[in-house]
């Protein structure tokens, strides 16, 4: 729908506003090129305004998503760190237990 609207407005702009004609005898390449460049800039501006409006309309949901995502990522990193620390503690305790058992056996012998 937007493309059809852009084409209709471009044709209107070239022939009504700029006053360019389709007659080959009065064809002016420079004027046509300038009109086409102007249309391209206007279309680019329309796209940018549309994206800006969509961004501002979606800004609050995007903020909520960012907060949820980064909070979740932070929690995952904390859990991984805690898991790693617990594994190290378990390995340390296992080694200490084995050492104490060995020491106890050597005292009995």
DSSP file (Angstrom, degrees, kcal/mol; ACC not computed):
  #  RESIDUE AA STRUCTURE BP1 BP2  ACC     N-H-->O    O-->H-N    N-H-->O    O-->H-N    TCO  KAPPA ALPHA  PHI   PSI    X-CA   Y-CA   Z-CA
    1    1 A X     >        0   0    0      0, 0.0     4,-2.3     0, 0.0     5,-0.2   0.000 360.0 360.0 360.0 -43.0    0.0    0.0    0.0
    2    2 A X  H  >  +     0   0    0      1,-0.2     4,-2.6     2,-0.2     5,-0.2   0.889 360.0  52.4 -63.3 -38.4    2.8    2.4    0.9
    3    3 A X  H  > S+     0   0    0      2,-0.2     4,-2.5     1,-0.2    -1,-0.2   0.919 109.1  48.8 -64.5 -43.8    4.6    1.6   -2.4
    4    4 A X  H  > S+     0   0    0      1,-0.2     4,-2.6     2,-0.2    -1,-0.2   0.921 112.2  49.2 -62.1 -43.2    1.4    2.4   -4.4
    5    5 A X  H  X S+     0   0    0     -4,-2.3     4,-2.6     1,-0.2    -2,-0.2   0.911 110.9  50.1 -61.8 -42.9    1.0    5.7   -2.5
    6    6 A X  H  X S+     0   0    0     -4,-2.6     4,-2.4     2,-0.2    -2,-0.2   0.910 111.7  47.7 -62.9 -42.7    4.7    6.6   -3.1
    7    7 A X  H  X S+     0   0    0     -4,-2.5     4,-2.5     2,-0.2     5,-0.2   0.929 112.5  48.7 -65.2 -44.5    4.4    5.9   -6.8
    8    8 A X  H  X S+     0   0    0     -4,-2.6     4,-2.3     1,-0.2    -2,-0.2   0.924 114.1  45.9 -61.7 -43.9    1.2    7.9   -7.1
    9    9 A X  H  X S+     0   0    0     -4,-2.6     4,-2.7     2,-0.2    -1,-0.2   0.867 111.0  53.3 -67.3 -35.7    2.7   10.8   -5.2
   10   10 A X  H  X S+     0   0    0     -4,-2.4     4,-2.6     2,-0.2     5,-0.2   0.922 110.2  46.7 -65.3 -43.8    5.9   10.7   -7.3
   11   11 A X  H  X S+     0   0    0     -4,-2.5     4,-2.4     2,-0.2     5,-0.4   0.929 114.0  48.4 -63.4 -44.5    3.9   10.8  -10.5
   12   12 A X  H  X>S+     0   0    0     -4,-2.3     4,-2.5    -5,-0.2     5,-1.2   0.921 112.8  48.7 -60.0 -44.1    1.9   13.7   -9.2
   13   13 A X  I  <>S+     0   0    0     -4,-2.7     5,-2.7     3,-0.2     6,-0.3   0.919 113.5  45.8 -64.1 -44.8    5.0   15.5   -8.0
   14   14 A X  I  <5S+     0   0    0     -4,-2.6     6,-2.1     3,-0.2    -2,-0.2   0.941 125.0  28.6 -65.3 -47.4    6.9   15.1  -11.3
   15   15 A X  I  <5S+     0   0    0     -4,-2.4    -2,-0.2     4,-0.2    -3,-0.2   0.838 131.4  29.4 -90.3 -33.0    4.1   16.1  -13.6
   16   16 A X  I  <5S+     0   0    0     -4,-2.5    -3,-0.2    -5,-0.4    -2,-0.1   0.906 128.8  31.1 -93.4 -48.6    2.0   18.6  -11.5
   17   17 A X  I   <S+     0   0    0     -5,-1.2    -3,-0.2    -4,-0.2    -4,-0.1   0.957 130.5  33.4 -77.8 -51.1    4.4   20.2   -9.1
   18   18 A X  S   <S-     0   0    0     -5,-2.7    -3,-0.2    -6,-0.2    -1,-0.2   0.727  97.2-137.1 -78.8 -21.5    7.5   20.2  -11.2
   19   19 A X        +     0   0    0     -6,-0.3    -4,-0.2     1,-0.2     2,-0.2   0.760  43.1 159.6  73.2  24.7    5.7   20.7  -14.5
   20   20 A X        -     0   0    0     -6,-2.1     2,-0.3    11,-0.1    -1,-0.2  -0.524  26.0-146.5 -78.9 149.2    7.7   18.1  -16.4
   21   21 A X        -     0   0    0      5,-0.2    -1,-0.0    -2,-0.2    -6,-0.0  -0.736  19.7-134.5-115.8 164.3    6.1   16.7  -19.6
   22   22 A X        +     0   0    0     -2,-0.3     2,-0.4     5,-0.1     5,-0.1   0.403  69.3 118.0 -93.4   1.0    6.3   13.4  -21.3
   23   23 A X    >   -     0   0    0      1,-0.2     3,-1.0     3,-0.1    -2,-0.2  -0.559  60.6-146.9 -71.8 122.8    6.8   15.0  -24.7
   24   24 A X  G >  S+     0   0    0     -2,-0.4     3,-0.9     1,-0.2    -1,-0.2   0.759  94.9  63.2 -63.3 -23.6   10.2   13.9  -26.1
   25   25 A X  G 3  S+     0   0    0      1,-0.2    -1,-0.2     3,-0.0    -2,-0.0   0.817 110.6  36.8 -71.1 -29.4   10.6   17.3  -27.8
   26   26 A X  G <  S+     0   0    0     -3,-1.0    -5,-0.2     2,-0.0    -1,-0.2   0.132  84.6 141.8-108.2  19.9   10.7   19.1  -24.5
   27   27 A X    <   -     0   0    0     -3,-0.9     2,-0.5    -5,-0.1    -5,-0.1  -0.431  28.4-172.7 -66.9 129.8   12.6   16.4  -22.5
   28   28 A X     >  -     0   0    0     -2,-0.2     4,-2.1     1,-0.1     5,-0.2  -0.933   8.7-167.1-126.9 106.0   15.1   17.9  -20.1
   29   29 A X  H  > S+     0   0    0     -2,-0.5     4,-2.6     1,-0.2     5,-0.2   0.852  85.8  54.2 -62.9 -37.5   17.2   15.2  -18.4
   30   30 A X  H  > S+     0   0    0      2,-0.2     4,-2.6     1,-0.2    -1,-0.2   0.932 109.8  46.1 -65.2 -45.5   18.6   17.5  -15.7
   31   31 A X  H  > S+     0   0    0      1,-0.2     4,-2.4     2,-0.2    -1,-0.2   0.907 114.2  48.8 -63.8 -41.4   15.2   18.6  -14.5
   32   32 A X  H  X S+     0   0    0     -4,-2.1     4,-2.4     2,-0.2    -2,-0.2   0.918 111.8  49.0 -64.1 -42.5   14.0   15.0  -14.5
   33   33 A X  H  X S+     0   0    0     -4,-2.6     4,-2.5     2,-0.2    -2,-0.2   0.911 111.5  48.9 -64.3 -42.3   17.0   13.8  -12.6
   34   34 A X  H  X S+     0   0    0     -4,-2.6     4,-2.5     1,-0.2    -1,-0.2   0.916 111.6  49.8 -63.1 -42.4   16.7   16.5  -10.0
   35   35 A X  H  X S+     0   0    0     -4,-2.4     4,-2.3     2,-0.2    -2,-0.2   0.903 111.1  49.2 -63.1 -41.0   13.0   15.7   -9.6
   36   36 A X  H  X S+     0   0    0     -4,-2.4     4,-2.4     2,-0.2    -2,-0.2   0.913 111.2  49.1 -65.8 -42.3   13.8   12.0   -9.2
   37   37 A X  H  X S+     0   0    0     -4,-2.5     4,-2.4     2,-0.2    -2,-0.2   0.910 110.7  51.2 -62.9 -41.7   16.5   12.7   -6.6
   38   38 A X  H  X S+     0   0    0     -4,-2.5     4,-2.4     1,-0.2    -2,-0.2   0.912 110.1  49.6 -60.9 -41.8   14.0   14.9   -4.7
   39   39 A X  H  X S+     0   0    0     -4,-2.3     4,-2.6     2,-0.2    -2,-0.2   0.907 109.5  51.3 -63.9 -41.7   11.5   12.1   -4.7
   40   40 A X  H  X S+     0   0    0     -4,-2.4     4,-2.6     1,-0.2    -1,-0.2   0.911 110.9  48.0 -62.9 -41.5   14.0    9.7   -3.4
   41   41 A X  H  X S+     0   0    0     -4,-2.4     4,-2.6     2,-0.2    -2,-0.2   0.900 111.8  49.9 -65.3 -39.9   15.0   12.0   -0.6
   42   42 A X  H  X S+     0   0    0     -4,-2.4     4,-2.3     2,-0.2    -2,-0.2   0.908 111.7  48.4 -64.9 -40.2   11.3   12.5    0.3
   43   43 A X  H  X S+     0   0    0     -4,-2.6     4,-2.5     2,-0.2    -2,-0.2   0.917 111.5  49.6 -65.5 -42.7   10.7    8.8    0.3
   44   44 A X  H  X S+     0   0    0     -4,-2.6     4,-2.7     1,-0.2    -2,-0.2   0.920 110.7  50.6 -60.2 -43.5   13.7    8.3    2.5
   45   45 A X  H  X S+     0   0    0     -4,-2.6     4,-2.7     1,-0.2    -2,-0.2   0.899 109.0  51.3 -60.5 -40.9   12.5   11.0    4.8
   46   46 A X  H  X S+     0   0    0     -4,-2.3     4,-2.4     2,-0.2    -2,-0.2   0.912 110.7  48.6 -63.5 -42.2    9.1    9.3    5.0
   47   47 A X  H  X S+     0   0    0     -4,-2.5     4,-2.8     2,-0.2     5,-0.2   0.939 112.9  47.4 -61.7 -46.5   10.7    5.9    5.8
   48   48 A X  H  X S+     0   0    0     -4,-2.7     4,-2.5     1,-0.2    -2,-0.2   0.903 112.2  49.0 -64.2 -41.1   12.8    7.5    8.6
   49   49 A X  H  X S+     0   0    0     -4,-2.7     4,-2.6     2,-0.2    -1,-0.2   0.910 112.2  50.2 -63.7 -40.7    9.8    9.4   10.0
   50   50 A X  H  X S+     0   0    0     -4,-2.4     4,-2.4    -5,-0.2    -2,-0.2   0.921 112.3  45.7 -62.9 -44.6    7.9    6.1   10.0
   51   51 A X  H  X S+     0   0    0     -4,-2.8     4,-2.4     2,-0.2    -2,-0.2   0.886 112.6  51.4 -66.7 -37.4   10.6    4.2   11.7
   52   52 A X  H  X S+     0   0    0     -4,-2.5     4,-2.5    -5,-0.2    -2,-0.2   0.925 111.2  47.4 -63.9 -44.4   11.1    7.0   14.3
   53   53 A X  H  X S+     0   0    0     -4,-2.6     4,-2.2     1,-0.2    -2,-0.2   0.920 112.7  49.2 -62.9 -43.3    7.3    7.0   15.0
   54   54 A X  H  X S+     0   0    0     -4,-2.4     4,-1.9     2,-0.2    -1,-0.2   0.890 110.3  51.7 -63.6 -38.6    7.3    3.2   15.4
   55   55 A X  H  X S+     0   0    0     -4,-2.4     4,-0.5     1,-0.2    -2,-0.2   0.937 111.1  46.2 -63.7 -46.2   10.3    3.4   17.7
   56   56 A X  H  < S+     0   0    0     -4,-2.5     3,-0.4     1,-0.2     4,-0.4   0.845 112.5  50.9 -67.8 -31.6    8.7    5.9   19.9
   57   57 A X  H  < S+     0   0    0     -4,-2.2     4,-0.3     1,-0.2    -1,-0.2   0.843 119.1  37.5 -70.3 -31.7    5.4    4.0   20.0
   58   58 A X  H  X S+     0   0    0     -4,-1.9     4,-2.4    -5,-0.2    -2,-0.2   0.321  87.0 103.3 -99.5   6.6    7.4    0.8   20.9
   59   59 A X  H  X S+     0   0    0     -4,-0.5     4,-2.5    -3,-0.4     5,-0.2   0.904  80.7  48.3 -60.4 -44.4    9.9    2.4   23.2
   60   60 A X  H  > S+     0   0    0     -4,-0.4     4,-2.4    -3,-0.2    -1,-0.2   0.938 113.4  45.8 -65.5 -47.2    8.2    1.3   26.4
   61   61 A X  H  > S+     0   0    0     -4,-0.3     4,-2.4     1,-0.2    -1,-0.2   0.883 112.8  52.2 -61.9 -34.8    7.9   -2.4   25.3
   62   62 A X  H  X S+     0   0    0     -4,-2.4     4,-2.7     2,-0.2    -2,-0.2   0.915 109.3  49.3 -66.2 -41.3   11.5   -2.3   24.1
   63   63 A X  H  X S+     0   0    0     -4,-2.5     4,-2.7     2,-0.2     5,-0.2   0.920 111.1  49.7 -62.1 -43.2   12.6   -1.0   27.5
   64   64 A X  H  X S+     0   0    0     -4,-2.4     4,-2.6     1,-0.2    -2,-0.2   0.915 111.9  48.3 -61.3 -42.3   10.7   -3.7   29.3
   65   65 A X  H  X S+     0   0    0     -4,-2.4     4,-3.1     2,-0.2     5,-0.2   0.926 111.7  49.4 -64.3 -44.2   12.2   -6.4   27.0
   66   66 A X  H  X S+     0   0    0     -4,-2.7     4,-3.0     2,-0.2     5,-0.3   0.932 112.5  47.3 -60.5 -46.3   15.7   -5.0   27.5
   67   67 A X  H  X S+     0   0    0     -4,-2.7     4,-2.3     1,-0.2     5,-0.2   0.934 115.5  45.3 -61.5 -45.9   15.3   -5.0   31.3
   68   68 A X  H  X S+     0   0    0     -4,-2.6     4,-2.3    -5,-0.2    -2,-0.2   0.923 115.8  46.6 -63.9 -43.8   13.9   -8.5   31.3
   69   69 A X  H  X S+     0   0    0     -4,-3.1     4,-2.6     2,-0.2    -2,-0.2   0.948 116.4  42.0 -65.3 -49.4   16.6   -9.8   28.9
   70   70 A X  H  X S+     0   0    0     -4,-3.0     4,-2.4    -5,-0.2    -1,-0.2   0.841 114.0  52.3 -71.2 -31.6   19.5   -8.3   30.7
   71   71 A X  H  X S+     0   0    0     -4,-2.3     4,-2.5    -5,-0.3    -1,-0.2   0.923 111.6  47.5 -65.0 -43.2   18.2   -9.2   34.1
   72   72 A X  H  X S+     0   0    0     -4,-2.3     4,-2.4    -5,-0.2    -2,-0.2   0.912 112.3  49.0 -63.4 -43.0   17.8  -12.7   33.0
   73   73 A X  H  X S+     0   0    0     -4,-2.6     4,-2.3     2,-0.2    -1,-0.2   0.901 111.1  50.2 -63.4 -40.5   21.3  -12.8   31.5
   74   74 A X  H  X S+     0   0    0     -4,-2.4     4,-2.4     2,-0.2    -2,-0.2   0.912 110.8  49.3 -64.2 -42.1   22.7  -11.3   34.7
   75   75 A X  H  X S+     0   0    0     -4,-2.5     4,-2.6     2,-0.2    -2,-0.2   0.901 109.7  51.9 -63.9 -40.1   20.9  -14.0   36.8
   76   76 A X  H  X S+     0   0    0     -4,-2.4     4,-2.5     2,-0.2    -2,-0.2   0.924 110.4  48.1 -61.5 -43.7   22.2  -16.7   34.5
   77   77 A X  H  X S+     0   0    0     -4,-2.3     4,-2.4     2,-0.2    -2,-0.2   0.904 111.5  50.2 -64.5 -40.4   25.8  -15.4   34.9
   78   78 A X  H  X S+     0   0    0     -4,-2.4     4,-2.7     2,-0.2    -1,-0.2   0.912 111.4  48.8 -63.0 -41.7   25.3  -15.3   38.7
   79   79 A X  H  X S+     0   0    0     -4,-2.6     4,-2.7     2,-0.2    -2,-0.2   0.900 111.1  49.6 -65.6 -40.1   24.0  -18.8   38.7
   80   80 A X  H  X S+     0   0    0     -4,-2.5     4,-2.4     2,-0.2    -2,-0.2   0.914 112.3  48.1 -63.5 -41.8   26.9  -20.0   36.6
   81   81 A X  H  X S+     0   0    0     -4,-2.4     4,-2.4     2,-0.2    -2,-0.2   0.919 112.8  47.9 -64.2 -43.4   29.4  -18.3   38.9
   82   82 A X  H  X S+     0   0    0     -4,-2.7     4,-2.5     2,-0.2    -2,-0.2   0.897 111.5  50.7 -64.3 -40.3   27.7  -19.8   42.0
   83   83 A X  H  X S+     0   0    0     -4,-2.7     4,-2.4     2,-0.2    -2,-0.2   0.920 110.9  48.3 -62.8 -44.2   27.7  -23.3   40.4
   84   84 A X  H  X S+     0   0    0     -4,-2.4     4,-2.2     1,-0.2    -2,-0.2   0.913 112.0  49.2 -62.7 -42.7   31.4  -23.0   39.6
   85   85 A X  H  X S+     0   0    0     -4,-2.4     4,-2.5     1,-0.2    -2,-0.2   0.902 111.0  49.9 -64.1 -40.8   32.1  -21.8   43.2
   86   86 A X  H  X S+     0   0    0     -4,-2.5     4,-2.7     2,-0.2    -2,-0.2   0.888 109.5  51.3 -65.6 -38.7   30.1  -24.8   44.6
   87   87 A X  H  X S+     0   0    0     -4,-2.4     4,-2.5     2,-0.2    -1,-0.2   0.913 111.0  48.2 -63.8 -41.3   32.0  -27.2   42.4
   88   88 A X  H  X S+     0   0    0     -4,-2.2     4,-2.4     2,-0.2    -2,-0.2   0.915 112.3  48.8 -65.1 -41.7   35.3  -25.8   43.6
   89   89 A X  H  X S+     0   0    0     -4,-2.5     4,-2.8     2,-0.2    -2,-0.2   0.906 111.2  50.3 -62.8 -41.1   34.1  -26.0   47.2
   90   90 A X  H  X S+     0   0    0     -4,-2.7     4,-2.7     2,-0.2    -2,-0.2   0.925 111.1  48.2 -63.3 -44.3   32.9  -29.6   46.7
   91   91 A X  H  X S+     0   0    0     -4,-2.5     4,-2.4     2,-0.2    -2,-0.2   0.910 112.7  49.1 -63.2 -41.2   36.3  -30.6   45.1
   92   92 A X  H  X S+     0   0    0     -4,-2.4     4,-2.4     2,-0.2    -2,-0.2   0.928 113.2  46.3 -63.3 -45.2   38.1  -28.9   48.0
   93   93 A X  H  X S+     0   0    0     -4,-2.8     4,-2.6     2,-0.2    -2,-0.2   0.882 111.5  51.8 -66.0 -38.2   36.0  -30.7   50.6
   94   94 A X  H  X S+     0   0    0     -4,-2.7     4,-2.5     2,-0.2    -1,-0.2   0.927 112.0  46.3 -63.5 -44.2   36.4  -34.0   48.9
   95   95 A X  H  X S+     0   0    0     -4,-2.4     4,-2.3     2,-0.2    -2,-0.2   0.905 113.3  48.9 -64.4 -40.8   40.1  -33.7   48.8
   96   96 A X  H  X S+     0   0    0     -4,-2.4     4,-2.6     2,-0.2    -2,-0.2   0.898 111.0  50.5 -65.8 -39.8   40.2  -32.6   52.5
   97   97 A X  H  X S+     0   0    0     -4,-2.6     4,-2.6     2,-0.2     5,-0.2   0.927 110.8  48.6 -62.8 -45.4   38.0  -35.6   53.4
   98   98 A X  H  X S+     0   0    0     -4,-2.5     4,-2.3     1,-0.2    -2,-0.2   0.900 112.0  49.7 -62.7 -40.0   40.3  -38.0   51.6
   99   99 A X  H  X S+     0   0    0     -4,-2.3     4,-2.5     2,-0.2    -2,-0.2   0.925 111.7  47.6 -64.2 -44.7   43.3  -36.4   53.3
  100  100 A X  H  X S+     0   0    0     -4,-2.6     4,-2.6     2,-0.2    -2,-0.2   0.888 111.9  50.1 -65.7 -38.8   41.7  -36.7   56.7
  101  101 A X  H  X S+     0   0    0     -4,-2.6     4,-2.5     2,-0.2    -1,-0.2   0.916 112.3  47.7 -64.2 -42.3   40.7  -40.3   56.1
  102  102 A X  H  X S+     0   0    0     -4,-2.3     4,-2.1    -5,-0.2    -2,-0.2   0.901 112.6  48.7 -65.0 -40.8   44.2  -41.2   55.0
  103  103 A X  H  X S+     0   0    0     -4,-2.5     4,-1.6     2,-0.2    -2,-0.2   0.897 111.3  50.2 -65.6 -40.5   45.6  -39.4   58.0
  104  104 A X  H  X S+     0   0    0     -4,-2.6     4,-1.6     2,-0.2    -2,-0.2   0.904 110.7  49.3 -65.1 -41.7   43.2  -41.3   60.3
  105  105 A X  H  X S+     0   0    0     -4,-2.5     4,-1.5     1,-0.2    -1,-0.2   0.886 109.5  51.7 -64.8 -38.4   44.1  -44.6   58.8
  106  106 A X  H  < S+     0   0    0     -4,-2.1    -1,-0.2     1,-0.2    -2,-0.2   0.830 108.2  52.1 -69.7 -29.4   47.8  -43.9   59.2
  107  107 A X  H  < S+     0   0    0     -4,-1.6    -1,-0.2     1,-0.2    -2,-0.2   0.844 109.0  50.6 -72.4 -33.3   47.3  -43.1   62.8
  108  108 A X  H  <        0   0    0     -4,-1.6    -2,-0.2     1,-0.2    -1,-0.2   0.799 360.0 360.0 -73.4 -28.6   45.5  -46.4   63.4
  109  109 A X     <        0   0    0     -4,-1.5    -1,-0.2    -5,-0.1    -2,-0.2   0.478 360.0 360.0 -82.7 360.0   48.2  -48.4   61.8
